[in-house]
Amino acid sequence: MGWSGIKNGSLMKLAEADFDIFVTVDRNLSYQQNLPKYDIALIVLRDLSNRYQDLAPFAPQVLDSLADAKPGSAVVVKLNR
């Protein structure tokens, strides 16, 4: 999307314009932002690594969490190994 270097608040604003759900590995984002002011749900992935190769096998868990994701709130998905 060409959004590298965009700060969290601006990133949330950009994301809510085009997406319903924002998936991130940034554990602090949900604490640093006032989520209810954004019309987008946040899914936070928690794992020991944030490398794509390590996270990709857990796509089914992420897909299952979509039903719980509501705009203005965060769902934390702890990836179990």
The 8 nearest C-alpha neighbors of each residue, nearest first, counted from 0:
[[1, 2, 3, 14, 13, 10, 17, 5],
 [0, 2, 3, 4, 5, 10, 13, 14],
 [1, 3, 0, 5, 4, 10, 13, 6],
 [4, 2, 5, 1, 0, 6, 10, 7],
 [3, 5, 2, 6, 1, 10, 7, 9],
 [6, 4, 3, 2, 10, 9, 7, 8],
 [5, 7, 9, 8, 10, 4, 11, 3],
 [8, 6, 10, 9, 11, 5, 28, 32],
 [9, 7, 11, 10, 6, 12, 32, 5],
 [8, 10, 12, 11, 7, 6, 13, 5],
 [9, 11, 7, 13, 8, 12, 5, 6],
 [10, 12, 14, 8, 9, 13, 15, 7],
 [13, 11, 9, 15, 10, 14, 8, 16],
 [14, 12, 10, 11, 16, 15, 9, 17],
 [13, 15, 11, 16, 12, 17, 18, 10],
 [14, 16, 39, 18, 12, 17, 13, 38],
 [15, 17, 14, 13, 18, 12, 38, 19],
 [18, 16, 15, 14, 19, 13, 20, 12],
 [19, 17, 15, 14, 20, 16, 21, 39],
 [18, 20, 39, 40, 15, 21, 17, 70],
 [21, 19, 40, 39, 18, 41, 22, 42],
 [20, 22, 41, 42, 40, 23, 14, 19],
 [23, 21, 42, 43, 41, 20, 24, 44],
 [22, 24, 43, 25, 44, 42, 21, 41],
 [23, 25, 44, 43, 26, 49, 45, 22],
 [26, 24, 23, 27, 28, 43, 44, 29],
 [27, 25, 28, 24, 43, 29, 45, 44],
 [26, 28, 30, 25, 29, 31, 32, 24],
 [27, 29, 31, 30, 25, 26, 32, 7],
 [28, 30, 27, 31, 32, 73, 34, 26],
 [31, 29, 27, 28, 32, 33, 26, 34],
 [32, 30, 28, 29, 27, 33, 7, 8],
 [33, 31, 34, 30, 29, 28, 8, 7],
 [32, 34, 35, 36, 31, 30, 29, 37],
 [33, 35, 71, 36, 37, 32, 72, 29],
 [36, 34, 71, 37, 33, 72, 70, 38],
 [35, 37, 34, 33, 71, 38, 32, 39],
 [38, 36, 71, 35, 39, 34, 15, 70],
 [37, 39, 70, 71, 15, 36, 40, 35],
 [40, 38, 70, 19, 15, 20, 37, 71],
 [41, 39, 70, 20, 69, 68, 72, 71],
 [40, 42, 73, 21, 20, 22, 72, 74],
 [43, 41, 22, 74, 73, 75, 21, 23],
 [42, 44, 75, 23, 24, 22, 76, 74],
 [45, 43, 24, 76, 75, 77, 23, 42],
 [46, 44, 77, 76, 78, 43, 24, 75],
 [47, 45, 48, 78, 77, 44, 49, 79],
 [46, 48, 49, 45, 78, 53, 50, 54],
 [49, 47, 46, 50, 53, 54, 45, 51],
 [48, 50, 24, 51, 54, 46, 53, 47],
 [51, 49, 53, 52, 48, 54, 55, 47],
 [50, 52, 54, 53, 55, 49, 48, 56],
 [51, 53, 50, 55, 54, 56, 49, 48],
 [54, 52, 50, 51, 55, 48, 56, 49],
 [53, 55, 51, 52, 57, 56, 50, 49],
 [54, 56, 57, 58, 52, 51, 53, 50],
 [57, 55, 58, 54, 53, 59, 52, 60],
 [56, 58, 55, 60, 59, 54, 61, 78],
 [57, 59, 61, 60, 55, 56, 62, 54],
 [60, 58, 62, 61, 57, 63, 56, 64],
 [61, 59, 63, 57, 62, 58, 64, 76],
 [60, 62, 58, 64, 59, 63, 57, 65],
 [61, 63, 59, 64, 65, 60, 58, 66],
 [64, 62, 60, 61, 65, 59, 66, 67],
 [63, 65, 61, 62, 67, 66, 60, 68],
 [66, 64, 68, 62, 67, 63, 61, 42],
 [65, 67, 64, 68, 63, 62, 69, 61],
 [68, 66, 65, 64, 69, 74, 63, 73],
 [67, 69, 65, 40, 66, 74, 64, 73],
 [68, 70, 40, 72, 67, 71, 39, 73],
 [71, 69, 40, 39, 38, 72, 68, 37],
 [70, 72, 35, 34, 37, 40, 38, 39],
 [73, 71, 40, 70, 34, 69, 41, 35],
 [74, 72, 41, 42, 40, 75, 29, 68],
 [73, 75, 42, 68, 43, 41, 76, 72],
 [74, 76, 43, 42, 44, 77, 73, 45],
 [77, 75, 44, 45, 43, 78, 74, 61],
 [78, 76, 45, 44, 79, 75, 46, 43],
 [77, 79, 46, 45, 76, 80, 57, 44],
 [80, 78, 77, 46, 57, 76, 45, 60],
 [79, 78, 46, 57, 77, 47, 56, 53]]
